[in-house]
Amino acid sequence: MLKSPLLSPRSRFHSGGSLWAALPVWPALGMGLLAGGWLLWWQGIPFLFDWDELIYGSLARQMLLSGDPLSLVINGEPFFEKPPLFFWLQALAMSALGVNEWAARLPNAWVGGMTVALLVAWGSHLRGVDFGCLWGSLLLTGYLPLFFAKTGLIDPLFNLGMGVGMGSLFAADQARLIGQSGRAWLGLGALALGLAVLAKGPLGLGLPLLIWAIYKLWHPDPWPHWGEAVAFLGLAGGVALSWFVVEWMEQGPQWVEQFLRYQWRILTTSDGHPGPVYFHVLAFGLGCFPWGAVALAGILQTIRGGESSSRWRARTRSTRLRLGSAATATDPSQRAEHLLLVAFGVVLALFSLLVQTKLVHYTSLLYPIGAYFAAGRLQRLWARESKLTLWETLWILLSGLFWVVLWLVLPWLGGSQGEGLANWGILLTDGLTLGYLRAGVDWPLYTYGPALMLLWGGLAWIFGRQKVWGWVSLLLATGLSAQLAWGWVFPRLLQHTQGGSIQFFQRFVSTEAHLEAEPAPENSQSALPGTVGLYGFRSFVPYFYGPLQVPYAAFPAELSAWERTGQMPDYLVTWDPFVEELAERGSLQAIEQQGPFWLLKTSPSFSPPP
């Protein structure tokens, strides 16, 4: 039986001790270091994926090579979509490690370690060290939370800034309840939210303030002084606007205008990524396997005020009697739970109902919030205070089956190069799909390891789901399965989808640059002289793996314009669907094919592939 997660941290807080002193430093530091190492494991093995990872890595590469940290440029054109904070961190890592996948993703290993450390500290302060460590551990075992923390996306840094901002506002509230000023927490929160804006945009300030405003309708006392509120907004806004002011002074209003237009487009249109209203609920419940179902169950129980809430209220009343008049009308852990509940609901509602663009990582802030409710639900299950419901059991089994099938199908499909589908009576006539499948990627037997690891954990859970060891086995197996998938499956999957394009562009990396991407793979051919262009399909592969500037043409008319002006590149990289239309020009010759990608050379005659 697990001990009730009450008293020692909160009693110090309520008795007038400093909130800083109540934070458990050593468990948080230890878990943070372990998390950083866990995220670094194989982090740089897969290629950067198209588009987002490659866009961000290319911006950092350009920034480092130009020596201008104030300029966001990709392919010689200004980039208007994101502020520069994350790219500064990437450029810093690249200055130490070189321009490669490890450096592009390294900032998120730092961010992930800090996030877990803070969750452990806050959770330990609220409900005990066992709860804090469980909360932080869950973020490292769910599939999507772990995958996103290992990428080179901005969202982990963005979420950290917003989380620290909201947590600091909460801490300032709690400090005022016991007669302290809380101004240090307000300053920290303002700085964190300002940096969140510098990471991704105005949502970094607007979303936390919306969540906080709704929470304060629930818990209006204590209300901050107007002077403190103005100072908080001034500091957060000053940090957030610093970059925009510099850009305005350097380049005029163009960058800011384009940036705001992009933010509005993402908010009001699907931007090519539509989805149903239940998209983010499904992504959370399925992607946060194995604890997504118990997280949703914990949230629903909290909303309904069911068994867990009644037991919690009984403990809270007993706690107040022991603490006397120093206890507030509402316990800090209940206030924190309410804040997290509001945050979960606002994020889910905003991106499900209002924001039309449906991308999985848009709601990644739900991962640490959901992990809180999952940790509480798991503690109650392990303490025999509650039982696993039928729908939770079915959801865990079905979502686990989904992931097992996925990890079995990908190696089988890649290894068979499409022949497996034909054997099952599925005929592929799409040349592009066949090109992907026949990219010549080796899939050894050990690539089935993620599926086998998850099967082991699933069987252990089926027989021990009412016991701690069954859940620990499943969580550990899922985390290891995710790591094996990252190191064994994803690199080969990316070889199919963009490996040929990367090999082609790596041959044209300028020898004059003082910092270059990683050398081409051993099986690629030697460097080619001349210039290269991209035709037909939009990709950001060349700007990280190839030359800093590669012209792009979407239609034959643009190629004709290149020819008329003498700007036709010596080579073109194109996609299988566009080979036939290029054959009609008669001025290009096929040099090589890698999967669905073709390398063409300017010549008097062009022979289409058989």
C-alpha positions as CSV (number, residue, x, y, z in Angstrom):
1,M,0.0,0.0,0.0
2,L,1.3,3.4,-0.9
3,K,1.3,6.2,1.7
4,S,-1.1,9.0,1.3
5,P,0.7,11.9,-0.6
6,L,0.0,14.6,2.0
7,L,1.6,16.6,4.7
8,S,5.3,17.1,5.0
9,P,5.9,19.5,2.1
10,R,2.6,21.3,2.6
11,S,2.9,21.6,6.3
12,R,6.2,23.5,5.9
13,F,4.5,25.7,3.4
14,H,1.4,26.5,5.5
15,S,3.4,27.0,8.7
16,G,5.0,30.1,7.1
17,G,8.2,28.6,5.6
18,S,9.5,29.8,2.3
19,L,8.1,28.1,-0.8
20,W,11.6,28.0,-2.2
21,A,12.8,26.1,0.8
22,A,9.9,23.6,0.4
23,L,11.0,22.5,-3.1
24,P,12.8,19.2,-3.0
25,V,16.0,20.0,-4.8
26,W,17.9,16.6,-4.9
27,P,15.1,14.4,-6.2
28,A,14.3,17.0,-8.9
29,L,17.9,17.4,-9.9
30,G,18.5,13.6,-10.0
31,M,15.4,13.0,-12.1
32,G,16.3,15.9,-14.4
33,L,19.7,14.5,-15.1
34,L,18.3,11.1,-15.8
35,A,15.7,12.6,-18.1
36,G,18.4,14.5,-20.1
37,G,20.4,11.3,-20.5
38,W,17.3,9.4,-21.5
39,L,16.5,11.9,-24.2
40,L,20.0,12.1,-25.5
41,W,20.1,8.3,-26.1
42,W,20.1,7.9,-30.0
43,Q,18.7,11.5,-30.3
44,G,20.8,12.4,-33.4
45,I,20.5,9.1,-35.3
46,P,17.4,9.8,-37.6
47,F,17.6,12.4,-40.3
48,L,15.8,15.7,-39.6
49,F,12.3,15.3,-41.0
50,D,10.7,17.4,-43.5
51,W,9.3,20.1,-43.0
52,D,9.5,21.6,-39.5
53,E,12.7,20.0,-38.2
54,L,14.5,20.8,-41.4
55,I,13.3,24.4,-41.5
56,Y,14.4,25.1,-37.9
57,G,17.8,23.4,-38.4
58,S,18.4,25.2,-41.7
59,L,17.6,28.6,-40.0
60,A,20.1,27.9,-37.3
61,R,22.7,26.7,-39.8
62,Q,22.3,29.9,-41.9
63,M,22.5,32.0,-38.7
64,L,25.7,30.3,-37.7
65,L,27.3,30.5,-41.1
66,S,26.4,34.2,-41.6
67,G,27.4,35.2,-38.2
68,D,24.3,37.2,-37.9
69,P,22.0,36.1,-35.0
70,L,19.4,38.8,-35.7
71,S,18.6,37.5,-39.3
72,L,16.2,34.7,-40.0
73,V,16.8,33.6,-43.6
74,I,16.2,30.4,-45.5
75,N,17.2,29.9,-49.1
76,G,18.1,33.6,-49.3
77,E,14.6,34.7,-48.3
78,P,13.4,36.1,-44.9
79,F,11.5,33.7,-42.7
80,F,8.5,35.3,-41.1
81,E,6.8,32.4,-39.2
82,K,8.7,32.1,-35.8
83,P,10.8,34.3,-33.5
84,P,14.5,33.3,-33.0
85,L,14.9,32.0,-29.5
86,F,15.0,28.3,-30.3
87,F,17.2,28.9,-33.4
88,W,19.7,30.7,-31.1
89,L,19.9,27.6,-28.9
90,Q,20.3,25.3,-32.0
91,A,23.1,27.6,-33.4
92,L,24.8,27.5,-30.0
93,A,24.8,23.7,-30.1
94,M,26.0,23.6,-33.7
95,S,28.9,25.9,-32.8
96,A,30.1,23.2,-30.4
97,L,29.0,20.0,-32.2
98,G,28.9,21.0,-35.9
99,V,26.0,21.2,-38.2
100,N,24.3,17.8,-37.7
101,E,21.2,16.2,-36.3
102,W,22.6,15.9,-32.7
103,A,23.2,19.6,-32.5
104,A,19.8,20.5,-34.0
105,R,18.0,18.4,-31.4
106,L,20.3,19.0,-28.4
107,P,18.3,22.0,-27.0
108,N,15.3,19.8,-26.4
109,A,17.4,17.3,-24.3
110,W,18.2,20.3,-22.1
111,V,14.6,21.4,-22.1
112,G,13.3,17.9,-21.4
113,G,15.6,17.5,-18.4
114,M,14.5,20.9,-17.0
115,T,10.8,20.1,-17.6
116,V,11.0,16.7,-15.7
117,A,13.0,18.3,-12.9
118,L,10.4,21.0,-12.4
119,L,7.5,18.5,-12.5
120,V,9.3,16.4,-9.9
121,A,9.9,19.5,-7.7
122,W,6.4,20.8,-8.0
123,G,4.7,17.4,-7.7
124,S,6.8,16.5,-4.6
125,H,5.9,19.8,-3.0
126,L,2.2,19.3,-3.6
127,R,1.7,15.6,-3.0
128,G,5.0,14.0,-1.9
129,V,8.2,12.8,-3.6
130,D,6.7,9.5,-4.8
131,F,4.0,11.4,-6.7
132,G,6.5,14.0,-8.1
133,C,8.9,11.2,-9.4
134,L,5.9,9.3,-10.9
135,W,4.7,12.5,-12.6
136,G,8.1,13.2,-14.2
137,S,8.6,9.6,-15.2
138,L,5.3,9.3,-17.1
139,L,6.5,12.1,-19.4
140,L,9.4,9.8,-20.4
141,T,7.4,6.7,-21.1
142,G,4.4,7.8,-23.3
143,Y,5.1,7.4,-27.0
144,L,4.2,10.9,-28.3
145,P,5.6,12.8,-25.2
146,L,8.9,11.0,-25.6
147,F,9.1,11.3,-29.4
148,F,8.4,15.0,-29.3
149,A,11.0,15.6,-26.6
150,K,13.6,14.0,-28.8
151,T,12.9,16.1,-31.9
152,G,14.2,19.4,-33.0
153,L,10.7,21.1,-32.7
154,I,10.1,24.3,-30.8
155,D,7.1,23.0,-28.8
156,P,9.1,21.5,-25.8
157,L,10.7,24.9,-25.2
158,F,7.5,26.7,-25.8
159,N,5.6,24.5,-23.3
160,L,8.4,24.9,-20.7
161,G,8.1,28.7,-20.9
162,M,4.3,28.6,-20.6
163,G,4.5,26.0,-17.8
164,V,7.0,27.9,-15.7
165,G,5.0,31.1,-16.2
166,M,1.8,29.6,-15.0
167,G,3.5,27.7,-12.2
168,S,5.2,31.0,-11.0
169,L,1.8,32.8,-11.0
170,F,0.4,29.9,-8.9
171,A,3.4,30.1,-6.5
172,A,3.0,33.9,-6.2
173,D,-0.7,33.3,-5.3
174,Q,0.3,30.7,-2.6
175,A,2.9,33.0,-1.2
176,R,0.4,35.9,-0.8
177,L,-1.9,33.5,1.0
178,I,0.7,33.2,3.9
179,G,1.6,36.9,4.0
180,Q,4.6,36.9,1.6
181,S,4.9,39.2,-1.4
182,G,5.4,36.6,-4.1
183,R,7.1,39.2,-6.2
184,A,10.1,37.1,-7.0
185,W,7.7,34.4,-8.4
186,L,5.9,37.1,-10.4
187,G,9.2,38.2,-11.9
188,L,10.2,34.7,-12.8
189,G,6.8,34.1,-14.4
190,A,6.9,37.3,-16.5
191,L,10.4,36.4,-17.8
192,A,9.3,32.8,-18.6
193,L,6.2,34.0,-20.6
194,G,8.2,36.6,-22.4
195,L,10.7,33.9,-23.5
196,A,7.8,31.7,-24.6
197,V,6.7,34.4,-27.0
198,L,10.3,34.7,-28.3
199,A,10.2,30.9,-28.8
200,K,7.0,30.7,-30.9
201,G,4.8,33.7,-30.8
202,P,2.1,35.7,-29.0
203,L,0.3,32.5,-28.0
204,G,3.0,32.0,-25.4
205,L,1.6,35.0,-23.4
206,G,-2.0,34.9,-24.5
207,L,-2.8,31.3,-23.7
208,P,-1.3,31.2,-20.2
209,L,-3.1,34.5,-19.3
210,L,-6.4,33.1,-20.6
211,I,-5.9,30.0,-18.5
212,W,-5.0,32.1,-15.5
213,A,-8.0,34.4,-15.9
214,I,-10.4,31.5,-15.9
215,Y,-8.7,29.9,-12.9
216,K,-9.0,33.2,-11.0
217,L,-12.8,33.2,-11.6
218,W,-12.7,29.8,-9.7
219,H,-10.3,31.0,-7.0
220,P,-10.4,34.8,-6.9
221,D,-8.5,35.2,-3.6
222,P,-5.9,36.4,-3.3
223,W,-6.1,39.0,-6.1
224,P,-2.8,40.7,-7.0
225,H,-2.4,44.5,-6.6
226,W,-2.8,46.5,-9.7
227,G,0.7,47.7,-9.5
228,E,2.0,44.2,-9.4
229,A,-0.2,43.2,-12.4
230,V,1.1,46.2,-14.4
231,A,4.7,45.4,-13.6
232,F,4.1,41.7,-14.5
233,L,2.6,42.6,-17.9
234,G,5.3,45.2,-18.5
235,L,8.1,42.8,-17.9
236,A,6.6,40.0,-19.9
237,G,5.7,42.3,-22.7
238,G,9.1,43.9,-22.7
239,V,10.9,40.6,-23.0
240,A,8.4,39.4,-25.7
241,L,8.6,42.6,-27.8
242,S,12.4,43.0,-27.6
243,W,13.0,41.0,-30.8
244,F,10.1,42.6,-32.7
245,V,11.4,46.1,-31.9
246,V,14.9,45.2,-33.1
247,E,13.4,43.7,-36.3
248,W,11.3,46.8,-36.9
249,M,14.3,49.1,-36.4
250,E,16.5,46.9,-38.7
251,Q,14.1,46.0,-41.5
252,G,11.0,48.1,-41.0
253,P,7.5,46.8,-40.3
254,Q,7.6,44.1,-43.0
255,W,8.7,41.2,-40.8
256,V,6.2,42.0,-38.0
257,E,3.3,42.4,-40.5
258,Q,4.1,39.1,-42.2
259,F,4.5,37.4,-38.9
260,L,1.1,38.5,-37.6
261,R,-0.5,37.5,-40.9
262,Y,0.9,34.0,-40.6
263,Q,-0.4,33.7,-37.0
264,W,-3.8,34.8,-38.1
265,R,-3.8,32.3,-41.0
266,I,-2.9,29.4,-38.7
267,L,-5.7,30.4,-36.4
268,T,-8.5,30.9,-39.0
269,T,-7.7,28.4,-41.7
270,S,-6.6,24.7,-41.9
271,D,-3.4,25.8,-43.7
272,G,-3.4,22.4,-45.5
273,H,-3.8,20.4,-42.3
274,P,-7.6,19.9,-41.6
275,G,-9.0,17.4,-39.2
276,P,-12.1,16.5,-37.2
277,V,-13.1,18.2,-34.0
278,Y,-12.1,15.1,-32.0
279,F,-8.6,15.0,-33.5
280,H,-6.7,16.1,-30.5
281,V,-8.6,14.0,-28.0
282,L,-7.8,10.9,-30.1
283,A,-4.2,11.9,-30.5
284,F,-3.8,12.4,-26.8
285,G,-5.6,9.1,-25.8
286,L,-3.7,7.1,-28.4
287,G,-0.4,8.9,-28.5
288,C,0.1,9.0,-24.7
289,F,-0.1,5.2,-24.5
290,P,0.0,3.6,-22.0
291,W,-1.2,6.3,-19.5
292,G,-3.4,8.4,-21.8
293,A,-6.6,6.4,-20.8
294,V,-6.0,6.7,-17.1
295,A,-5.2,10.4,-17.5
296,L,-8.6,11.0,-19.1
297,A,-10.3,8.9,-16.5
298,G,-8.6,10.9,-13.7
299,I,-9.8,14.1,-15.4
300,L,-13.3,12.9,-15.7
301,Q,-13.4,11.7,-12.0
302,T,-12.1,15.1,-10.9
303,I,-14.8,16.9,-12.9
304,R,-17.5,14.6,-11.6
305,G,-16.2,14.8,-8.0
306,G,-16.3,11.0,-7.7
307,E,-14.6,8.6,-5.4
308,S,-11.2,10.1,-5.7
309,S,-12.4,13.6,-4.9
310,S,-14.5,12.5,-1.9
311,R,-11.5,10.7,-0.4
312,W,-9.3,13.7,-1.2
313,R,-11.7,16.0,0.6
314,A,-11.8,13.8,3.7
315,R,-8.0,13.9,3.8
316,T,-8.0,17.7,3.3
317,R,-10.4,18.2,6.2
318,S,-8.2,16.1,8.5
319,T,-5.2,18.0,7.4
320,R,-6.8,21.4,8.2
321,L,-7.7,20.2,11.7
322,R,-4.0,19.3,12.3
323,L,-2.6,22.5,10.8
324,G,-5.1,24.8,12.6
325,S,-5.9,28.3,11.5
326,A,-2.7,28.6,9.3
327,A,-4.4,26.4,6.7
328,T,-6.2,28.2,4.0
329,A,-9.8,27.6,2.9
330,T,-8.5,25.6,-0.1
331,D,-5.5,23.2,0.0
332,P,-2.6,24.0,-2.4
333,S,-2.8,20.6,-4.1
334,Q,-6.5,21.2,-4.8
335,R,-5.8,24.6,-6.2
336,A,-3.0,23.2,-8.4
337,E,-5.4,20.5,-9.6
338,H,-8.0,23.1,-10.6
339,L,-5.4,25.1,-12.4
340,L,-4.2,22.1,-14.4
341,L,-7.8,21.1,-15.1
342,V,-8.6,24.6,-16.5
343,A,-5.4,24.5,-18.6
344,F,-6.3,21.1,-20.0
345,G,-9.8,22.2,-20.9
346,V,-8.7,25.5,-22.4
347,V,-5.9,24.0,-24.6
348,L,-8.2,21.2,-25.8
349,A,-11.1,23.5,-26.5
350,L,-9.0,26.1,-28.2
351,F,-7.3,23.8,-30.7
352,S,-10.3,21.6,-31.2
353,L,-12.9,24.2,-31.8
354,L,-11.2,27.5,-32.7
355,V,-7.9,26.7,-34.4
356,Q,-8.6,25.1,-37.7
357,T,-5.1,23.7,-38.3
358,K,-4.9,20.2,-36.8
359,L,-1.3,19.1,-36.1
360,V,-0.4,16.8,-33.3
361,H,2.2,18.9,-31.7
362,Y,-0.1,21.9,-31.3
363,T,-1.6,20.4,-28.2
364,S,1.6,18.9,-26.7
365,L,1.1,21.1,-23.6
366,L,-1.5,18.5,-22.7
367,Y,1.2,15.9,-22.2
368,P,2.6,17.2,-18.8
369,I,-0.9,18.2,-17.7
370,G,-2.4,14.9,-18.5
371,A,0.6,13.1,-16.8
372,Y,-0.4,14.8,-13.6
373,F,-3.9,13.3,-13.6
374,A,-2.5,9.9,-14.8
375,A,0.0,9.9,-11.8
376,G,-2.8,10.6,-9.4
377,R,-5.0,7.9,-10.9
378,L,-2.2,5.4,-10.9
379,Q,-1.4,6.1,-7.2
380,R,-5.1,5.4,-6.3
381,L,-5.1,2.2,-8.3
382,W,-1.9,1.0,-6.7
383,A,-3.2,1.9,-3.2
384,R,-6.3,-0.1,-3.9
385,E,-8.5,3.0,-3.4
386,S,-9.9,2.6,-6.9
387,K,-10.3,0.0,-9.6
388,L,-9.6,0.1,-13.3
389,T,-12.8,0.6,-15.3
390,L,-13.8,-1.5,-18.2
391,W,-13.4,1.3,-20.7
392,E,-9.9,2.1,-19.4
393,T,-8.9,-1.5,-19.8
394,L,-10.4,-1.8,-23.3
395,W,-8.7,1.5,-24.4
396,I,-5.3,0.4,-23.1
397,L,-5.6,-2.9,-24.9
398,L,-6.8,-1.5,-28.2
399,S,-4.3,1.4,-28.3
400,G,-1.5,-1.1,-27.3
401,L,-2.6,-3.3,-30.1
402,F,-2.4,-0.4,-32.5
403,W,1.2,0.3,-31.6
404,V,2.2,-3.3,-31.7
405,V,0.7,-3.7,-35.2
406,L,2.5,-0.5,-36.3
407,W,5.9,-1.6,-35.1
408,L,5.3,-5.0,-36.8
409,V,4.0,-3.6,-40.2
410,L,6.7,-1.0,-40.8
411,P,9.7,-3.4,-40.8
412,W,7.7,-6.0,-42.7
413,L,6.6,-3.5,-45.3
414,G,10.0,-1.9,-45.7
415,G,11.8,-5.2,-45.9
416,S,9.5,-6.6,-48.5
417,Q,9.8,-3.4,-50.7
418,G,6.1,-3.7,-51.6
419,E,6.2,-7.4,-52.5
420,G,4.5,-8.2,-49.3
421,L,1.5,-6.2,-50.2
422,A,1.3,-7.9,-53.6
423,N,1.4,-11.3,-51.9
424,W,-1.6,-10.2,-49.8
425,G,-3.5,-9.2,-53.0
426,I,-2.9,-5.5,-52.6
427,L,-1.7,-4.2,-56.0
428,L,0.2,-0.9,-56.0
429,T,0.0,1.0,-59.2
430,D,1.1,4.4,-57.8
431,G,4.7,4.8,-58.9
432,L,5.5,7.2,-56.0
433,T,4.4,4.7,-53.4
434,L,6.4,2.0,-55.1
435,G,9.4,4.3,-55.3
436,Y,9.3,4.9,-51.5
437,L,8.9,1.2,-50.8
438,R,11.7,0.2,-53.2
439,A,14.3,2.6,-51.8
440,G,16.7,-0.3,-51.1
441,V,16.7,0.1,-47.3
442,D,17.9,-2.8,-45.2
443,W,15.4,-3.9,-42.4
444,P,17.2,-6.6,-40.3
445,L,15.2,-8.8,-37.8
446,Y,16.1,-6.6,-34.8
447,T,13.9,-3.8,-36.2
448,Y,11.0,-5.9,-34.9
449,G,12.4,-5.2,-31.4
450,P,10.0,-2.3,-30.5
451,A,7.0,-4.6,-31.2
452,L,8.5,-7.5,-29.2
453,M,9.4,-5.2,-26.3
454,L,5.9,-3.8,-26.2
455,L,4.3,-7.3,-26.4
456,W,6.4,-8.3,-23.3
457,G,5.2,-5.3,-21.4
458,G,1.6,-5.8,-22.5
459,L,1.5,-9.4,-21.3
460,A,3.0,-8.4,-18.0
461,W,0.3,-5.7,-17.6
462,I,-2.5,-8.1,-18.6
463,F,-1.5,-10.5,-15.8
464,G,-0.6,-7.8,-13.3
465,R,-2.7,-4.8,-14.1
466,Q,-4.1,-4.6,-10.6
467,K,-0.6,-4.6,-9.1
468,V,2.3,-2.1,-9.2
469,W,4.7,-4.5,-11.0
470,G,2.3,-4.9,-13.9
471,W,2.1,-1.2,-14.5
472,V,5.8,-0.6,-14.0
473,S,6.5,-3.4,-16.6
474,L,4.2,-1.8,-19.1
475,L,5.6,1.7,-18.6
476,L,9.2,0.6,-18.8
477,A,8.5,-1.6,-21.9
478,T,6.8,1.3,-23.6
479,G,9.7,3.7,-22.9
480,L,12.2,1.1,-24.2
481,S,10.0,0.4,-27.2
482,A,9.9,4.0,-28.1
483,Q,13.6,4.4,-27.8
484,L,14.2,1.3,-30.0
485,A,11.7,2.7,-32.6
486,W,13.6,6.0,-32.6
487,G,17.0,4.3,-33.1
488,W,16.0,1.4,-35.4
489,V,12.7,2.1,-37.1
490,F,12.6,5.9,-37.7
491,P,16.1,6.2,-39.4
492,R,15.0,3.5,-41.9
493,L,11.6,5.1,-42.4
494,L,13.2,8.4,-43.2
495,Q,15.6,6.7,-45.6
496,H,12.6,5.6,-47.5
497,T,10.8,9.0,-47.5
498,Q,13.7,11.4,-48.0
499,G,17.0,9.5,-48.0
500,G,17.5,9.7,-51.7
501,S,16.9,13.4,-51.8
502,I,19.4,13.9,-48.9
503,Q,22.1,11.9,-50.7
504,F,21.7,13.9,-53.9
505,F,21.9,17.3,-52.2
506,Q,24.8,16.3,-50.0
507,R,26.9,16.1,-53.2
508,F,26.5,19.8,-53.8
509,V,27.5,21.2,-50.4
510,S,29.7,24.3,-51.0
511,T,33.3,23.7,-50.2
512,E,33.8,27.4,-49.3
513,A,31.6,27.3,-46.2
514,H,33.6,27.1,-43.0
515,L,30.9,25.0,-41.3
516,E,29.2,22.1,-43.1
517,A,26.7,19.4,-42.6
518,E,27.7,15.9,-41.8
519,P,29.6,14.1,-44.7
520,A,27.5,12.1,-47.1
521,P,26.9,8.5,-46.3
522,E,29.6,6.0,-47.3
523,N,27.4,4.5,-50.1
524,S,26.8,7.8,-51.8
525,Q,28.8,9.0,-54.8
526,S,31.4,11.7,-54.8
527,A,30.6,15.4,-54.9
528,L,29.4,16.9,-58.1
529,P,30.5,20.2,-59.6
530,G,28.0,22.8,-60.5
531,T,24.7,24.0,-59.2
532,V,21.5,22.2,-58.3
533,G,17.8,23.1,-58.3
534,L,14.6,21.5,-56.8
535,Y,11.6,20.9,-59.0
536,G,8.0,19.9,-58.5
537,F,7.9,19.0,-54.8
538,R,8.5,21.3,-51.9
539,S,11.2,20.2,-49.5
540,F,13.6,21.8,-47.1
541,V,16.2,19.0,-47.3
542,P,18.7,21.0,-49.4
543,Y,19.0,23.9,-47.0
544,F,20.3,21.7,-44.2
545,Y,22.0,18.9,-46.0
546,G,23.0,20.7,-49.2
547,P,23.8,24.2,-50.4
548,L,22.4,27.1,-48.4
549,Q,20.6,28.3,-51.5
550,V,18.8,26.0,-53.9
551,P,16.3,27.5,-56.4
552,Y,12.9,25.9,-56.5
553,A,10.5,25.6,-59.4
554,A,6.9,24.3,-59.1
555,F,5.9,24.5,-62.7
556,P,7.5,24.1,-66.2
557,A,7.0,27.8,-66.9
558,E,9.5,28.6,-64.1
559,L,12.0,26.3,-65.7
560,S,11.5,28.1,-69.0
561,A,12.1,31.4,-67.2
562,W,15.4,30.0,-65.8
563,E,16.5,29.0,-69.3
564,R,15.6,32.4,-70.8
565,T,17.6,34.3,-68.1
566,G,20.5,31.9,-68.1
567,Q,19.8,30.8,-64.5
568,M,19.1,27.1,-65.2
569,P,21.0,25.0,-62.7
570,D,23.4,22.3,-63.9
571,Y,21.3,19.6,-62.1
572,L,17.8,19.1,-60.9
573,V,16.4,16.9,-58.1
574,T,12.8,15.9,-58.7
575,W,10.1,13.5,-57.7
576,D,8.9,10.5,-59.6
577,P,5.5,12.0,-60.6
578,F,7.2,14.9,-62.4
579,V,9.7,12.8,-64.5
580,E,7.3,12.4,-67.4
581,E,6.5,16.1,-67.8
582,L,10.3,16.9,-67.6
583,A,10.8,14.4,-70.4
584,E,8.8,16.6,-72.7
585,R,11.4,19.3,-72.5
586,G,14.1,17.3,-74.1
587,S,16.9,19.2,-72.3
588,L,17.4,17.0,-69.3
589,Q,19.1,13.7,-68.8
590,A,18.3,11.2,-66.0
591,I,21.5,10.5,-64.1
592,E,20.4,8.5,-61.1
593,Q,17.3,7.3,-59.1
594,Q,17.1,6.8,-55.4
595,G,13.7,5.6,-54.3
596,P,11.2,8.1,-55.7
597,F,13.8,10.8,-56.2
598,W,15.6,11.5,-59.5
599,L,18.8,13.4,-60.2
600,L,18.7,15.0,-63.7
601,K,21.4,16.9,-65.6
602,T,21.0,19.6,-68.2
603,S,21.9,18.1,-71.6
604,P,20.9,18.4,-75.3
605,S,18.6,15.4,-75.1
606,F,16.6,13.7,-72.4
607,S,15.8,10.0,-72.2
608,P,12.8,9.2,-69.9
609,P,13.2,6.2,-67.6
610,P,11.8,2.9,-68.8
